[in-house]
Amino acid sequence: MSAARPTDGDAALERALWALRAYDTMALATTSQAGPHVAGVFFAPERTDTGIRLLIATRGGSRLHRELATDARVAFMCSPGNASRWIQGGGIASVVDDPAQRTEVAQRLIDHAADAQAYVEGPDVLPVAIAVRWLKVVEARDRPHLLLAFDSSD
């Protein structure tokens, strides 16, 4: 199955965003010398000039934060617990350093995932933006999967 490019079809990109907006949590995988790690995180999907980014939050000093600082490559999965429907992808994470942008990003995360508010407003929470590099959307076993690859420059 070949990967679609967002520039080849706005419809594919919008279909992927529509699918992502159905979720507000995902499993986020990182790795380090300690080995692989998976964390459940709230997220908000957004369209960018080059594709899609996901906004999350992590506590400063947590294992997730330390691993993102060491190796920014991540993988993620959203699933309703149905083996016939799910979304997976990979990307590059970066902590939002600008204090003014932190507030704005945190609010956009809360706007999409209302249950994230108590977590996001906690101490030492840092917003993170994940530039999605590839995405696979599976909506049904008997339908073709949507595969997207995004430009590696942001």
N, C-alpha and C positions, 0 to 999 in steps of 0.2 A: 504494500500500500504506500503510495507516495504522499509526502507531506505537502499540504497547501501552504502557500505564502500569503500573509495578510494582504499584501499588495495585489494578489491575484483575485481576491474576493472579499469585499467588505462583509458579505453575507456570512462567510465562514467565521470571521472574527466576531461578529455580532452573535452568531449561534453559540460560540464558545463562551462569550461573556454572559449570555442568557443562562447557559448551563451552570456557570460558576455562581451566578447570583442566587441560585436555588439553595446554596449552602452558606453557612456562616462559620463553620469550623472545618479544620482539616488536620490530617496527620502530616507533620513536617519532619523530614529526615535530614540529619546532619551526620558528619563523621569527624573523628579526631583520632589521636593516638590511643585514646581510651576505647575506641571502637565505635560502631554505629550507634545512633541515638534517634529515637522518635519522640516527638512531643505533640500533644494536641494543642492547637492554637486557634483563636478566633482570627478571621481574615475578612478583608473587603477587596473585591476585584475592581480594577480600574483600567480603562483604555488609555493607552499612551500613543505618541506619534509613531512608535515602532512596534506596537503590539499590546501587551497586557502586563500589568504589574499587580501584585498582591500586597496589601498592607497588613502587617501583623504587629504585635507588641510582645516584648520580652522583658523580663526583669534584668537589670544590670547585674553582672556577676553570676547569673545563673549558668548552668551547663549549656543551655541553648545559646545564650549570649556569648560565652567564651568560645564555643565551637564556630559560631558565625564569624567571630573576629579572626579565628585561625584559618578557616576555610569557608569562604562565602558560598560555595556551591551547595545547593539544597535540592531535595526532591520532595514532592508532596502528593497527597491523595485525598480526595473527597469521595465519600460513598454513603449511600443510605442503608448500607448493610445488604445490598442486593448485588449478587455477582454479575448481573446483566446490565447494571447501570453504575457508572463511576467516572471519575475524572482523575487523571494523573499528569504530572508534569515535572519540570525541573527548571531551575533558574539560578540567579545570582542575587544574594541578599546584601543589603547595606543598611546600617543603622542611620537613621535620620539625625544628623548632627545639629542642624540649625534649630535653636530653641523655638523660634517663631513657627517654623514648619512642623515641629514636634506636636504642638497644640493642634494645628490644622489637620495633620495626618491622624492623630488620635481621634479627633472628632469625626473624620470620615470613616474610620474603623467602627466607631460607636454607631454612626448613622446606618451602617449596613448590618452590624451585629450588635444589637441593643444589649444583649447579655454580657458583652465585653466591657461595659461601662465600669462595673465594680473592679475589674482587673486592671483596666487601663488607667483608672484614677488612683491606683495603689502606688506605694512608694517605689522609687527607682525603676519605673517602667520606661522603656525606650521603644519608640516606634521604629519599625523596620520596613523597608520597601524591597520586594522581591521582583526583579526584572525577569519575567517568564521567558525562557529560551525555547521550550517545546511544551506542547500540550496534547494530550490524547483524551477525547471525550467519547465515552461509550454510552449510548442511550438505549440500545437494545441489542441482543445477541444476533438478531437476524437483519440488522441494518449496518451499513458501512460505518466504521468509526471515523470521527473527525480528527485528523492529525494536523497540527500546526507547528511550524518552525519559525522563530522570530529572529530578526537581525541581532547580531551579538553586540552592536554598539548602541548606547543610549545617549 
